[in-house]
């Protein structure tokens, strides 16, 4: 989750754009639009969701890994958590 008000505002704006794209896709499907524009819209949505995920993941990693006073053990645990997150999202 974003940790600052500015990050939260940015993420919510991205979500709203994705919602708009999904609504446009739904309308295109209901109208029976040609496949090419529908596929382009799906690709745009995928890119928007990937950007959203990257932004939230970046925020999480920065917050999780920046603690300078953390012990080596806790830093290792944070790195392990980050690697697990990245592996999950790259599937």
PLY file of the C-alpha trace (Angstrom):
ply
format ascii 1.0
element vertex 91
property float x
property float y
property float z
element edge 90
property int vertex1
property int vertex2
end_header
0.00 0.00 0.00
1.32 3.48 -0.76
2.73 5.10 2.36
2.40 8.81 1.66
-0.64 10.90 0.72
0.99 11.78 -2.62
1.64 8.12 -3.45
-1.91 7.20 -2.43
-3.35 9.93 -4.66
-1.22 8.76 -7.58
-2.26 5.12 -7.15
-5.95 6.02 -6.86
-5.69 8.08 -10.05
-4.22 5.05 -11.84
-7.03 2.84 -10.55
-9.61 5.31 -11.84
-7.96 5.31 -15.27
-7.99 1.52 -15.32
-11.66 1.56 -14.35
-12.38 3.91 -17.26
-10.49 1.63 -19.63
-12.44 -1.39 -18.40
-15.73 0.43 -18.88
-14.71 1.35 -22.43
-13.81 -2.28 -23.08
-17.15 -3.44 -21.75
-18.96 -1.02 -24.06
-16.90 -2.13 -27.04
-17.75 -5.75 -26.33
-21.43 -4.96 -25.89
-21.44 -3.09 -29.22
-19.64 -5.96 -30.93
-16.70 -3.84 -32.06
-14.03 -5.36 -34.31
-11.40 -7.54 -32.70
-8.42 -5.28 -33.41
-9.59 -2.29 -31.32
-10.80 -4.62 -28.58
-7.40 -6.31 -28.44
-5.69 -2.92 -28.34
-7.91 -1.91 -25.42
-7.12 -5.14 -23.58
-3.40 -4.54 -24.16
-3.72 -0.99 -22.83
-5.50 -2.27 -19.73
-2.81 -4.88 -19.15
-0.14 -2.17 -19.41
-2.03 0.09 -17.02
-2.45 -2.70 -14.46
1.24 -3.63 -14.78
2.16 0.02 -14.19
-0.11 0.13 -11.16
1.43 -3.03 -9.78
4.96 -1.74 -10.38
4.18 1.52 -8.58
2.70 -0.17 -5.52
5.52 -2.72 -5.45
8.12 0.03 -5.69
6.50 1.92 -2.83
6.43 -1.23 -0.73
10.06 -2.08 -1.44
11.29 1.43 -0.70
9.44 1.48 2.61
10.43 -2.05 3.56
14.12 -1.88 2.66
15.10 1.65 3.66
15.31 1.06 7.39
18.96 1.82 8.18
18.72 0.72 11.81
17.42 -2.75 10.98
19.44 -5.76 11.97
21.10 -7.88 9.32
18.58 -10.63 10.06
15.59 -8.33 9.56
17.11 -6.90 6.35
17.59 -10.45 5.05
13.97 -11.25 5.92
12.81 -8.10 4.10
14.83 -9.04 1.03
13.37 -12.55 1.12
9.86 -11.07 1.31
10.63 -8.73 -1.59
11.95 -11.57 -3.74
8.83 -13.64 -3.00
6.62 -10.67 -3.97
8.48 -10.10 -7.21
8.33 -13.79 -8.13
4.59 -13.81 -7.49
3.99 -10.78 -9.71
6.22 -11.95 -12.55
4.24 -15.12 -13.15
0 1
1 2
2 3
3 4
4 5
5 6
6 7
7 8
8 9
9 10
10 11
11 12
12 13
13 14
14 15
15 16
16 17
17 18
18 19
19 20
20 21
21 22
22 23
23 24
24 25
25 26
26 27
27 28
28 29
29 30
30 31
31 32
32 33
33 34
34 35
35 36
36 37
37 38
38 39
39 40
40 41
41 42
42 43
43 44
44 45
45 46
46 47
47 48
48 49
49 50
50 51
51 52
52 53
53 54
54 55
55 56
56 57
57 58
58 59
59 60
60 61
61 62
62 63
63 64
64 65
65 66
66 67
67 68
68 69
69 70
70 71
71 72
72 73
73 74
74 75
75 76
76 77
77 78
78 79
79 80
80 81
81 82
82 83
83 84
84 85
85 86
86 87
87 88
88 89
89 90
